Amino acid sequence: MKAKIKSLKNQGDGSAFAQAINPKKEALTIEKLRTFPGCEHYSDEEAEQVVQTIHQYVLILFECVSKAKVVPLPDTKNISYLNPIKKKAS
């Protein structure tokens, strides 16, 4: 079975996608990695390196997220995330 990767627009989409591709929360293997588009051609050594790299990356992310602090912003109504600053750099 080939995994189909769709556009993920928010955290809920990401969680649903993760649940769909790995409902039993099993560790990534080189065989599973090869089911993703673009990963079919990896040699055993390349696939193992990719799997190990992803595992290390996840550990780093988990450590960062678990240490993260929530910083409340008092007035976010005046912050525009959609309009970039138009001032030219000096």
C-alpha positions in Angstrom: 0.0 0.0 0.0 1.4 3.4 -1.0 0.9 6.3 1.4 -0.7 9.4 -0.1 0.5 12.7 1.3 -2.1 15.4 1.3 -1.9 19.1 2.1 -1.9 19.6 5.9 -3.4 23.0 6.8 -3.4 22.8 10.6 -2.5 20.7 13.6 -5.8 18.7 13.4 -4.9 17.7 9.8 -1.5 16.6 10.9 -2.9 14.5 13.8 -5.5 12.9 11.5 -2.8 12.1 8.9 -0.5 10.6 11.5 -3.3 8.5 12.8 -4.3 7.3 9.3 -0.8 6.3 8.3 0.2 4.8 11.6 -2.8 3.9 13.7 -0.9 1.4 15.9 1.9 3.9 16.5 4.6 1.5 15.4 8.2 2.6 14.9 9.2 3.6 11.4 11.0 0.8 9.5 12.9 0.9 6.2 10.0 -1.1 4.7 7.4 1.4 5.8 9.6 4.3 4.7 9.7 2.9 1.2 5.9 3.1 1.0 6.1 6.9 0.8 6.4 8.6 -2.6 10.0 9.3 -3.5 11.5 6.9 -1.0 11.0 3.7 -3.0 14.6 3.8 -4.5 16.6 4.0 -1.2 19.2 1.3 -0.6 19.0 -0.5 2.8 21.8 1.7 4.1 20.2 4.9 2.9 16.8 4.0 4.2 18.3 3.0 7.6 20.1 6.4 7.8 16.8 8.2 6.9 14.9 6.3 9.6 17.6 7.1 12.2 17.7 10.7 11.2 13.9 11.0 11.5 14.0 9.3 14.9 16.7 11.8 16.1 14.7 14.7 14.8 11.6 13.6 16.6 13.5 13.3 19.8 14.8 16.8 19.4 11.4 18.2 18.6 9.8 16.3 21.6 12.5 17.8 23.9 11.9 21.3 22.6 8.1 21.1 22.9 8.2 19.5 26.3 10.4 22.4 27.6 8.3 25.1 25.8 6.6 27.8 27.8 3.4 29.4 26.8 3.7 33.2 26.7 0.3 34.9 26.7 0.1 38.1 24.6 -2.1 40.7 26.2 -3.5 42.3 23.0 -3.3 40.2 19.9 -6.1 42.1 18.1 -3.6 44.6 16.7 -1.2 42.0 15.4 -1.6 41.2 11.7 -0.1 37.9 10.7 -1.3 38.2 7.1 0.2 41.6 6.2 4.0 41.6 6.2 6.0 44.7 7.3 6.5 46.8 4.2 9.4 48.9 5.6 12.6 48.5 3.6 15.7 47.3 5.4 18.3 50.0 6.0 
